[in-house]
Each structure stands twice: as C-alpha cells, then as structure tokens.
Amino acid sequence: QMRVSGLGVVPATYDPKTGTVSYQVAQKLRDKSCTVILSAKSEGKKVEAHWTFGIGEGAGATSASPTPKK
C-alpha cells in the first residue's frame, strides 16, 4: 500500500520481476514537499518505508519509483 501526502492511498503497482513499486501522479501536487509512505509485509510482518521530496516552482506531475529496502 502506498500513501502520498495530500492524496491518501493511491493505486500503486508492484513489478515482481524488478522489485519496484510505481505510481504516476494524475494531479498536481500542491505542497512544496511531498511524503510517500510504502507499507508491505515481509516474512509475515508489516514493514514500512517513507521518504520526502521537494517540488520546485513550475514543476509538473511527479512520479516516484522507490527501491525496496532489503
């Protein structure tokens, strides 16, 4: 499950071949920074990763494609 600040839970996709999760933002992010929280299960336990990135003036839609922590 992926959550994006200002949007809530979003329909992210997981590619098991590459081990990547992706989501294409469909609307302009309003804040100057954005936090993404990715939740998953590993060996039956819930694990979470989060990161924050800045959005510059005049930036268009942004996509995030995190590398999972092992």
The first five atom37 places (N, CA, C, CB, O) and aatype in JSON, in Angstrom:
{
  "aatype": [5, 12, 1, 19, 15, 7, 10, 7, 19, 19, 14, 0, 16, 18, 3, 14, 11, 16, 7, 16, 19, 15, 18, 5, 19, 0, 5, 11, 10, 1, 3, 11, 15, 4, 16, 19, 9, 10, 15, 0, 11, 15, 6, 7, 11, 11, 19, 6, 0, 8, 17, 16, 13, 7, 9, 7, 6, 7, 0, 7, 0, 16, 15, 0, 15, 14, 16, 14, 11, 11],
  "atom_mask": [
    [1, 1, 1, 1, 1],
    [1, 1, 1, 1, 1],
    [1, 1, 1, 1, 1],
    [1, 1, 1, 1, 1],
    [1, 1, 1, 1, 1],
    [1, 1, 1, 0, 1],
    [1, 1, 1, 1, 1],
    [1, 1, 1, 0, 1],
    [1, 1, 1, 1, 1],
    [1, 1, 1, 1, 1],
    [1, 1, 1, 1, 1],
    [1, 1, 1, 1, 1],
    [1, 1, 1, 1, 1],
    [1, 1, 1, 1, 1],
    [1, 1, 1, 1, 1],
    [1, 1, 1, 1, 1],
    [1, 1, 1, 1, 1],
    [1, 1, 1, 1, 1],
    [1, 1, 1, 0, 1],
    [1, 1, 1, 1, 1],
    [1, 1, 1, 1, 1],
    [1, 1, 1, 1, 1],
    [1, 1, 1, 1, 1],
    [1, 1, 1, 1, 1],
    [1, 1, 1, 1, 1],
    [1, 1, 1, 1, 1],
    [1, 1, 1, 1, 1],
    [1, 1, 1, 1, 1],
    [1, 1, 1, 1, 1],
    [1, 1, 1, 1, 1],
    [1, 1, 1, 1, 1],
    [1, 1, 1, 1, 1],
    [1, 1, 1, 1, 1],
    [1, 1, 1, 1, 1],
    [1, 1, 1, 1, 1],
    [1, 1, 1, 1, 1],
    [1, 1, 1, 1, 1],
    [1, 1, 1, 1, 1],
    [1, 1, 1, 1, 1],
    [1, 1, 1, 1, 1],
    [1, 1, 1, 1, 1],
    [1, 1, 1, 1, 1],
    [1, 1, 1, 1, 1],
    [1, 1, 1, 0, 1],
    [1, 1, 1, 1, 1],
    [1, 1, 1, 1, 1],
    [1, 1, 1, 1, 1],
    [1, 1, 1, 1, 1],
    [1, 1, 1, 1, 1],
    [1, 1, 1, 1, 1],
    [1, 1, 1, 1, 1],
    [1, 1, 1, 1, 1],
    [1, 1, 1, 1, 1],
    [1, 1, 1, 0, 1],
    [1, 1, 1, 1, 1],
    [1, 1, 1, 0, 1],
    [1, 1, 1, 1, 1],
    [1, 1, 1, 0, 1],
    [1, 1, 1, 1, 1],
    [1, 1, 1, 0, 1],
    [1, 1, 1, 1, 1],
    [1, 1, 1, 1, 1],
    [1, 1, 1, 1, 1],
    [1, 1, 1, 1, 1],
    [1, 1, 1, 1, 1],
    [1, 1, 1, 1, 1],
    [1, 1, 1, 1, 1],
    [1, 1, 1, 1, 1],
    [1, 1, 1, 1, 1],
    [1, 1, 1, 1, 1]
  ],
  "atom_positions": [
    [[0.85, -1.17, 0.0], [0.0, 0.0, 0.0], [0.89, 1.24, 0.0], [-0.96, 0.0, 1.22], [1.85, 1.33, 0.77]],
    [[0.57, 2.19, -0.88], [1.31, 3.44, -0.95], [0.38, 4.59, -0.6], [1.92, 3.64, -2.36], [-0.75, 4.69, -1.09]],
    [[0.89, 5.48, 0.27], [0.16, 6.7, 0.62], [1.02, 7.89, 0.24], [-0.21, 6.73, 2.15], [2.24, 7.88, 0.44]],
    [[0.37, 8.9, -0.31], [1.06, 10.12, -0.72], [0.41, 11.28, 0.01], [1.0, 10.33, -2.28], [-0.81, 11.41, 0.02]],
    [[1.24, 12.14, 0.63], [0.67, 13.26, 1.38], [-0.19, 14.12, 0.46], [1.78, 14.1, 2.03], [0.21, 14.45, -0.65]],
    [[-1.37, 14.48, 0.95], [-2.3, 15.28, 0.17], [-3.22, 14.46, -0.71], [0.0, 0.0, 0.0], [-4.23, 14.97, -1.19]],
    [[-2.89, 13.18, -0.93], [-3.7, 12.31, -1.79], [-4.27, 11.11, -1.05], [-2.87, 11.83, -2.96], [-5.32, 10.6, -1.43]],
    [[-3.6, 10.65, -0.01], [-4.03, 9.44, 0.7], [-3.51, 8.2, 0.0], [0.0, 0.0, 0.0], [-2.46, 8.23, -0.64]],
    [[-4.26, 7.1, 0.13], [-3.87, 5.84, -0.5], [-4.02, 5.97, -2.01], [-4.72, 4.64, 0.04], [-5.05, 6.45, -2.49]],
    [[-3.0, 5.55, -2.75], [-3.01, 5.67, -4.21], [-2.87, 4.28, -4.84], [-1.87, 6.61, -4.71], [-2.37, 3.36, -4.19]],
    [[-3.31, 4.11, -6.1], [-3.25, 2.8, -6.76], [-1.86, 2.49, -7.33], [-4.28, 2.74, -7.87], [-1.66, 2.51, -8.55]],
    [[-0.92, 2.2, -6.46], [0.44, 1.86, -6.89], [0.47, 0.44, -7.45], [1.44, 2.0, -5.71], [-0.39, -0.38, -7.13]],
    [[1.46, 0.18, -8.28], [1.63, -1.16, -8.84], [3.0, -1.7, -8.46], [1.46, -1.15, -10.38], [3.97, -0.95, -8.35]],
    [[3.07, -3.0, -8.27], [4.32, -3.68, -7.92], [4.73, -4.6, -9.06], [4.16, -4.48, -6.6], [3.93, -5.39, -9.55]],
    [[5.98, -4.49, -9.47], [6.53, -5.35, -10.52], [7.44, -6.38, -9.86], [7.3, -4.51, -11.61], [8.56, -6.04, -9.47]],
    [[6.99, -7.63, -9.72], [7.81, -8.63, -9.04], [9.11, -8.96, -9.77], [7.02, -9.88, -8.85], [10.06, -9.41, -9.14]],
    [[9.16, -8.75, -11.07], [10.39, -9.03, -11.83], [11.51, -8.07, -11.45], [10.12, -8.95, -13.34], [12.66, -8.47, -11.33]],
    [[11.16, -6.79, -11.27], [12.17, -5.78, -10.95], [12.2, -5.43, -9.47], [11.92, -4.53, -11.76], [13.15, -4.82, -9.0]],
    [[11.14, -5.81, -8.74], [11.06, -5.47, -7.32], [10.75, -4.01, -7.07], [0.0, 0.0, 0.0], [11.06, -3.49, -6.0]],
    [[10.14, -3.34, -8.05], [9.84, -1.92, -7.88], [8.35, -1.67, -7.74], [10.39, -1.12, -9.06], [7.51, -2.41, -8.27]],
    [[8.05, -0.61, -7.02], [6.68, -0.13, -6.86], [6.61, 1.21, -7.57], [6.26, 0.0, -5.33], [7.52, 2.02, -7.46]],
    [[5.53, 1.44, -8.31], [5.42, 2.72, -9.02], [4.0, 3.26, -8.96], [5.85, 2.56, -10.48], [3.03, 2.53, -8.79]],
    [[3.92, 4.57, -9.09], [2.65, 5.28, -9.14], [2.87, 6.56, -9.93], [2.1, 5.59, -7.69], [3.82, 7.29, -9.66]],
    [[2.02, 6.83, -10.88], [2.09, 8.05, -11.69], [1.07, 9.04, -11.14], [1.83, 7.76, -13.21], [-0.13, 8.76, -11.13]],
    [[1.54, 10.18, -10.68], [0.64, 11.2, -10.12], [-0.24, 11.74, -11.24], [1.46, 12.36, -9.46], [0.25, 12.12, -12.3]],
    [[-1.56, 11.75, -10.99], [-2.52, 12.19, -12.01], [-2.97, 13.63, -11.81], [-3.72, 11.27, -12.0], [-3.68, 14.18, -12.65]],
    [[-2.57, 14.23, -10.7], [-2.95, 15.62, -10.44], [-1.75, 16.35, -9.85], [-4.17, 15.69, -9.47], [-0.84, 15.73, -9.31]],
    [[-1.76, 17.66, -9.97], [-0.65, 18.46, -9.48], [-0.58, 18.39, -7.96], [-0.79, 19.92, -9.95], [-1.59, 18.55, -7.27]],
    [[0.61, 18.16, -7.44], [0.82, 18.16, -6.0], [0.91, 19.61, -5.54], [2.11, 17.36, -5.6], [1.66, 20.4, -6.12]],
    [[0.15, 19.97, -4.52], [0.01, 21.38, -4.14], [1.1, 21.89, -3.22], [-1.29, 21.58, -3.48], [1.46, 23.07, -3.28]],
    [[1.65, 21.03, -2.37], [2.62, 21.49, -1.4], [4.02, 21.56, -2.0], [2.62, 20.57, -0.18], [4.28, 21.02, -3.08]],
    [[4.94, 22.23, -1.28], [6.31, 22.36, -1.75], [7.14, 21.12, -1.43], [6.96, 23.58, -1.14], [8.26, 20.97, -1.92]],
    [[6.58, 20.24, -0.6], [7.23, 18.95, -0.34], [6.15, 17.88, -0.28], [8.06, 18.99, 0.99], [4.98, 18.17, -0.05]],
    [[6.57, 16.65, -0.48], [5.63, 15.53, -0.52], [6.26, 14.35, 0.21], [5.27, 15.15, -2.0], [7.44, 14.06, 0.04]],
    [[5.46, 13.68, 1.02], [5.92, 12.48, 1.72], [5.19, 11.27, 1.16], [5.7, 12.61, 3.25], [3.97, 11.3, 0.96]],
    [[5.94, 10.21, 0.93], [5.38, 8.95, 0.43], [5.65, 7.9, 1.5], [6.0, 8.55, -0.96], [6.76, 7.8, 2.01]],
    [[4.63, 7.11, 1.81], [4.77, 6.01, 2.78], [4.38, 4.72, 2.07], [3.9, 6.25, 4.06], [3.28, 4.61, 1.53]],
    [[5.28, 3.77, 2.07], [5.04, 2.48, 1.43], [4.99, 1.4, 2.5], [6.14, 2.17, 0.36], [5.95, 1.23, 3.26]],
    [[3.88, 0.67, 2.57], [3.7, -0.41, 3.54], [3.63, -1.73, 2.8], [2.43, -0.19, 4.4], [3.04, -1.82, 1.72]],
    [[4.24, -2.76, 3.39], [4.21, -4.1, 2.8], [4.41, -5.11, 3.91], [5.3, -4.26, 1.68], [4.64, -4.75, 5.06]],
    [[4.32, -6.38, 3.56], [4.6, -7.45, 4.51], [5.86, -8.18, 4.07], [3.4, -8.43, 4.64], [6.04, -8.48, 2.89]],
    [[6.71, -8.46, 5.04], [7.94, -9.21, 4.8], [8.02, -10.29, 5.87], [9.21, -8.28, 4.81], [8.07, -9.98, 7.06]],
    [[8.05, -11.52, 5.45], [8.08, -12.66, 6.37], [6.95, -12.57, 7.39], [9.43, -12.72, 7.1], [7.13, -12.88, 8.56]],
    [[5.76, -12.14, 6.91], [4.58, -12.07, 7.76], [4.48, -10.84, 8.64], [0.0, 0.0, 0.0], [3.49, -10.68, 9.36]],
    [[5.48, -9.97, 8.61], [5.47, -8.77, 9.45], [5.31, -7.53, 8.58], [6.76, -8.67, 10.29], [5.83, -7.47, 7.47]],
    [[4.57, -6.54, 9.11], [4.39, -5.28, 8.39], [5.69, -4.48, 8.44], [3.21, -4.46, 8.99], [6.28, -4.3, 9.51]],
    [[6.12, -4.01, 7.28], [7.29, -3.14, 7.19], [6.87, -1.87, 6.46], [8.48, -3.85, 6.45], [5.95, -1.88, 5.65]],
    [[7.57, -0.79, 6.76], [7.22, 0.5, 6.17], [8.48, 1.24, 5.77], [6.39, 1.34, 7.14], [9.5, 1.18, 6.45]],
    [[8.39, 1.94, 4.66], [9.46, 2.84, 4.22], [8.81, 4.17, 3.91], [10.25, 2.26, 2.97], [7.68, 4.22, 3.41]],
    [[9.51, 5.25, 4.19], [8.95, 6.56, 3.85], [10.07, 7.48, 3.41], [8.19, 7.16, 5.05], [11.22, 7.33, 3.82]],
    [[9.72, 8.44, 2.59], [10.67, 9.43, 2.12], [9.91, 10.7, 1.77], [11.48, 8.91, 0.9], [8.71, 10.67, 1.5]],
    [[10.63, 11.8, 1.78], [10.07, 13.11, 1.45], [10.92, 13.73, 0.37], [10.0, 14.03, 2.71], [12.15, 13.63, 0.39]],
    [[10.26, 14.38, -0.59], [11.0, 15.07, -1.64], [10.39, 16.44, -1.85], [10.99, 14.26, -2.95], [9.21, 16.66, -1.56]],
    [[11.19, 17.36, -2.37], [10.74, 18.72, -2.63], [10.2, 18.86, -4.04], [0.0, 0.0, 0.0], [10.58, 18.11, -4.95]],
    [[9.31, 19.82, -4.21], [8.73, 20.1, -5.52], [9.05, 21.55, -5.86], [7.17, 19.84, -5.53], [8.65, 22.47, -5.15]],
    [[9.78, 21.75, -6.96], [10.19, 23.08, -7.36], [9.06, 23.87, -8.0], [0.0, 0.0, 0.0], [8.05, 23.3, -8.42]],
    [[9.25, 25.17, -8.08], [8.28, 26.05, -8.75], [8.11, 25.62, -10.2], [8.73, 27.53, -8.67], [9.1, 25.34, -10.88]],
    [[6.89, 25.57, -10.67], [6.61, 25.25, -12.06], [6.79, 23.79, -12.42], [0.0, 0.0, 0.0], [6.73, 23.42, -13.59]],
    [[7.0, 22.94, -11.42], [7.17, 21.51, -11.7], [5.85, 20.89, -12.11], [7.75, 20.77, -10.48], [4.8, 21.25, -11.58]],
    [[5.91, 19.97, -13.05], [4.71, 19.25, -13.47], [4.45, 18.08, -12.56], [0.0, 0.0, 0.0], [4.95, 18.03, -11.44]],
    [[3.68, 17.13, -13.04], [3.39, 15.93, -12.26], [4.69, 15.18, -11.99], [2.37, 15.02, -13.0], [5.59, 15.17, -12.82]],
    [[4.76, 14.56, -10.84], [5.95, 13.85, -10.41], [5.61, 12.39, -10.17], [6.55, 14.49, -9.14], [4.53, 12.09, -9.66]],
    [[6.51, 11.5, -10.52], [6.29, 10.09, -10.21], [7.37, 9.62, -9.26], [6.27, 9.23, -11.51], [8.48, 10.15, -9.25]],
    [[7.04, 8.63, -8.48], [8.01, 8.08, -7.55], [8.17, 6.6, -7.85], [7.58, 8.31, -6.09], [7.18, 5.88, -8.03]],
    [[9.4, 6.14, -7.89], [9.66, 4.73, -8.11], [10.75, 4.3, -7.13], [10.09, 4.44, -9.6], [11.93, 4.31, -7.48]],
    [[10.36, 3.92, -5.92], [11.35, 3.62, -4.88], [12.03, 2.28, -5.09], [10.7, 3.64, -3.53], [11.5, 1.39, -5.75]],
    [[13.21, 2.16, -4.52], [13.91, 0.89, -4.49], [13.64, 0.27, -3.13], [15.45, 1.06, -4.75], [13.93, 0.88, -2.11]],
    [[13.08, -0.94, -3.09], [12.75, -1.55, -1.8], [13.99, -1.81, -0.96], [11.98, -2.85, -2.01], [15.04, -2.17, -1.49]],
    [[13.85, -1.64, 0.36], [14.94, -1.96, 1.28], [14.9, -3.44, 1.56], [14.84, -1.13, 2.6], [13.83, -4.03, 1.68]],
    [[16.06, -4.05, 1.66], [16.12, -5.5, 1.94], [16.76, -5.74, 3.27], [16.89, -6.25, 0.84], [16.9, -6.89, 3.69]]
  ]
}
